[in-house]
Structure formats: structure tokens, C-alpha cells
Amino acid sequence: MTVKCTEKNQSVKNVIATMAVEDMYLSKEFVSKLIEVASGKRSSEELRQEVIRKYAR
């Protein structure tokens, strides 16, 4: 997935790169959600809660 190079998206690109260094690759869907957080369309807390609900045992 290509992420447009803007100031807001630079933090998303940093997250993608950091996760890749740790051999943990993000899905296109999750990257899109990170971009929504970076652009202010949703809060990081909303995304965090969504991830917790999805992976809770």
C-alpha cells in the first residue's frame, strides 16, 4: 500500500516502518484506520478499543 507523503501521514509511515523492523506487518485495512486517526476522522482511543474488542479472549 502506498501512503501519500504528507506531514500527518509521516507518523503513519513511521509506525509501518517500525512494525516492519520487528517483522510485524500491518494490513491495508489497519493502515487505513491509522490514516483516519492521523487525519482526525477518529480518535486513537476509538481505534484502541476496536482492536481490544477484536482480539479480546
C-alpha positions in Angstrom: 0.0 0.0 0.0 1.3 3.5 -0.8 0.8 6.2 1.8 0.8 9.7 0.5 3.7 11.7 1.8 2.1 14.4 4.0 3.1 15.7 7.4 0.2 13.9 9.0 0.9 10.7 7.3 4.6 10.7 8.2 3.7 9.4 11.6 1.8 6.6 10.0 4.7 5.8 7.8 7.0 5.7 10.9 4.6 3.2 12.6 4.5 1.0 9.5 8.3 1.0 9.3 8.8 0.4 13.0 6.4 -2.6 12.9 8.1 -4.0 9.8 11.5 -3.8 11.5 10.0 -6.0 14.2 8.7 -8.4 11.5 5.1 -7.4 12.2 3.3 -6.3 9.1 0.1 -4.2 9.2 -2.9 -5.0 6.9 -4.1 -2.4 4.4 -7.3 -2.1 6.4 -5.4 -1.3 9.6 -3.2 1.2 7.8 -6.3 2.9 6.5 -7.6 3.2 10.1 -4.3 4.7 11.2 -4.6 7.3 8.5 -8.1 8.1 9.7 -6.6 8.7 13.2 -3.8 10.9 11.8 -6.3 13.0 9.8 -8.6 13.4 12.8 -11.6 11.4 11.5 -11.4 9.1 14.6 -9.6 9.1 17.8 -6.8 6.8 18.8 -8.9 5.7 21.7 -11.7 4.5 19.4 -9.2 2.5 17.4 -7.6 1.1 20.5 -11.0 0.0 21.8 -11.8 -1.6 18.4 -8.6 -3.6 18.5 -9.2 -4.7 22.1 -12.8 -5.9 21.2 -11.5 -7.8 18.1 -8.7 -9.6 19.9 -10.2 -10.0 23.4 -10.4 -13.6 24.7 
